[in-house]
């Protein structure tokens, strides 16, 4: 079993997190931190005695499984990697998948004007 860490922004400079064992972490009012890196560090310090890996979500985005030791040793680097994944996920979801038309369809649908 891997715990699930869900980090959420409460305000522009306030973050909180929840830990759970089920796939749906329930938001709760908990400790507030001045950065998401501090959330990672605090959660990592608590988890490091019991778990090697943790599933991480940020603002509802499932970002994968990460070593708990990294949450303690490199919270800023891990946070930057997580934000990079969030941005890639957002871009992938926001940009519709463009599919070129086959040349035969493109030519058939265009008519040249004889004017």
C-alpha positions in Angstrom: 0.0 0.0 0.0 1.2 3.5 -0.8 -0.3 6.6 0.9 -1.6 9.4 -1.3 -0.4 12.9 -0.6 -2.7 15.6 -2.0 -1.3 19.2 -1.9 -3.7 22.1 -2.5 -3.3 25.8 -2.7 -5.5 27.6 -0.1 -4.5 31.1 -1.1 -1.7 32.6 -3.3 0.9 31.9 -0.6 -0.7 29.3 1.6 -0.8 25.5 1.0 -2.1 22.5 2.8 -2.1 18.8 2.2 -4.0 15.7 3.2 -2.8 12.1 3.4 -5.0 9.0 2.9 -4.8 5.4 2.0 -7.8 5.4 -0.4 -7.9 6.9 -3.9 -10.0 9.9 -2.9 -8.3 12.1 -0.4 -10.9 14.3 1.3 -10.0 17.9 1.6 -9.8 19.1 5.2 -8.7 22.1 7.1 -5.3 21.3 8.4 -1.9 22.9 8.9 -1.1 25.8 6.5 2.3 26.2 5.0 3.9 29.1 3.2 4.9 27.0 0.2 4.1 23.6 -1.3 7.8 22.6 -0.8 7.1 22.9 3.0 4.1 20.6 2.5 6.3 18.1 0.8 8.9 18.3 3.6 6.5 18.1 6.4 4.6 15.1 4.9 7.9 13.4 4.0 9.2 13.7 7.5 6.1 12.0 8.8 5.9 9.3 6.2 9.7 8.4 6.1 9.4 6.2 9.1 6.8 4.0 7.5 6.8 4.2 3.7 9.3 4.3 0.9 7.0 5.6 -1.8 4.0 8.0 -1.9 1.4 8.8 -4.6 1.4 12.6 -5.1 -1.5 14.7 -6.4 -1.5 18.5 -6.8 -4.8 20.3 -7.1 -6.5 17.1 -8.1 -3.9 16.1 -10.7 -2.5 12.6 -10.1 1.3 13.0 -10.7 2.6 9.5 -9.9 4.6 7.7 -7.3 7.7 9.3 -5.8 10.3 8.3 -3.1 9.4 9.7 0.3 13.2 10.3 0.9 13.2 12.8 -1.9 10.4 14.8 -0.2 12.8 15.2 2.7 16.1 15.6 0.9 15.0 17.8 -2.1 11.5 19.2 -1.6 12.1 22.2 -3.9 13.5 20.1 -6.7 10.6 17.6 -6.4 8.1 20.5 -6.4 9.6 21.9 -9.5 9.3 18.5 -11.2 5.7 18.1 -10.1 4.8 21.6 -11.4 6.4 20.7 -14.7 4.2 17.6 -14.9 1.1 19.7 -14.0 1.9 22.2 -16.8 2.4 19.4 -19.3 -0.9 17.8 -18.3 -2.8 21.1 -18.6 -1.3 21.8 -22.0 -2.2 18.3 -23.2 -5.8 18.6 -22.0 -6.2 22.2 -23.3 -4.9 21.8 -26.8 -7.2 19.8 -29.0 -5.5 17.0 -30.9 -5.0 18.2 -34.4 -5.3 15.6 -37.1 -4.4 16.6 -40.7 -6.8 15.7 -43.4 -5.6 13.2 -46.0 -4.5 15.1 -49.2 -7.3 13.5 -51.2 -10.0 14.9 -48.9 -8.4 18.3 -48.7 -8.2 18.7 -52.4 -11.7 17.4 -53.0 -13.3 19.8 -50.6 -11.6 22.9 -52.2 -12.9 24.3 -55.5 -10.9 26.7 -57.4 -12.8 29.8 -58.6 -12.8 30.3 -62.4 -13.4 34.0 -62.1 
